Amino acid sequence: MNKRIFAALATVVLGFGVIAGIGTYVAAAKNDPGVTVAEAADSYTAPDGTVYPQVKLSLNVYPNSLFGGHHGAGGGAHPDYVSYGLGGPNGEVLSDAQTGTNFQVPAHTAVTITVYQYDSGETLNNDYFAHVRGTADGKATFVQRWDTKAKSNASTEQQITNIPADMVGHTFTIHGISDKKSQLFVSVPLMMSNDEEVGAAEEEGGYTQFPTKTTFTFITGDEGEYVWNCEFPCGDGTIARFGAAMSTMGYMSGHFIVKG
């Protein structure tokens, strides 16, 4: 009898696990069901002289989901969650974008990503992620104050290899393991915007005029599907701040697909 009871309980627990897994998958799909295909650009010459075809992506990171985009009008189910989203070429808010966290790029191609970071920040749990890793030249191009109205730098453009670990807003981190043979690890820290300006803009129902701007390039290998995420603990109100937006696909994580 005890064995039967144990087996029954095990079946129930397994059933709940399957249901929970399906629920998580479905929820993730609803958060961002689409895929953004990177736009073709001019060729890129790597530091070793190799010339690659190039594609580009422009992304924004927000202190909430009220920008709309793939979350829908009003910010969707979690308007208070921090979130990535597609951005315009000068950091414009694309409130009508249908996707924003799943990306597709070609194999054996230079991928250049520009991220406009509209959120404030604090200190990383692990300063490993305060360093630029996996880019074509080991660096990123950084502007601490980008003027979204003038569409120009409001501070000097710099080449960086790291930022202070206590000034990180978010990161863009592609994890190296894929479903195929090629491995790809890229991690770039995104400096926080001015905290007072971020807060003042939020109170007025908008976003700071002066986000930080970070641009970086890396080279893809063979086909494969990866997962990217933010490594800054931005899941407020959860254990170690790694829940909520941090653990929900379509906000601070998504799929990165390399396709031939």
RATA-V740756 format. One line per field, one symbol per residue. ss: DSSP state (~ for helix, > for strand, _ for the rest). phi: phi as a letter, one per 20 degrees, with the letter a starting at -180 (. if undefined). psi: psi as a letter, one per 20 degrees, with the letter a starting at -180 (. if undefined). A space follows every 10 residues. Layout:
BEGIN
ss->???
phi->???
psi->???
END
This chain:
BEGIN
ss->_~~~~~~~~~ ~~~~~~~~~~ ~~~~~~~~~~ ~____>>_>> >>>>>_____ >>>>>>>>>> >>______~~ ~_~~~~~~__ __>>>>>___ __>_______ __>>>>___> >>>>>>>___ _>____~~~~ >_>______> >>>>>>>___ _>>____>>> _>_____>>> >>>>______ _____>>>>> >___~~~~~~ ~~~______> >>>>>>>>>_ ___>>>>>>_ ____>___~~ ~>_~~~~___ __>>>>>>>_
phi->.fffffffff ffffffffff ffffffffff fbfeceefef cffcdfgenf dcfccccccc cdfbdffnlf engmnmfcfe ffaeafcffc nffdfefeba cdcccfflce ddddcedeee abdffcfgee dfcnefdmcc eccfcdefef lbfdbffcec dacgfeceeb cdceefecec efdbccbcfd ffegffffff fffenccgfc fecccbcbde dffrddddbe defdegncfl mddlgfddgn ddaadcddcf
psi->ghhggggggg ggggghgggg gggggggghh hnirpppqpq aqqporhjip pqqqqqqpqq pqiajiidci irpjjbhmii pqqqrqrrik jqpnijpiri jpqpqqqlqp oppppooira acpqhoihji qppjrhjjrq ppohopohgi lrpjrppqpq irrpijkpgr roopqhpaja hpqoppppqo qqrpgghggg ghhjkbqqim rqpppqprpq crqrprpqrp jpnjmqjrpj kjbchhjoqi fkraqopop.
END
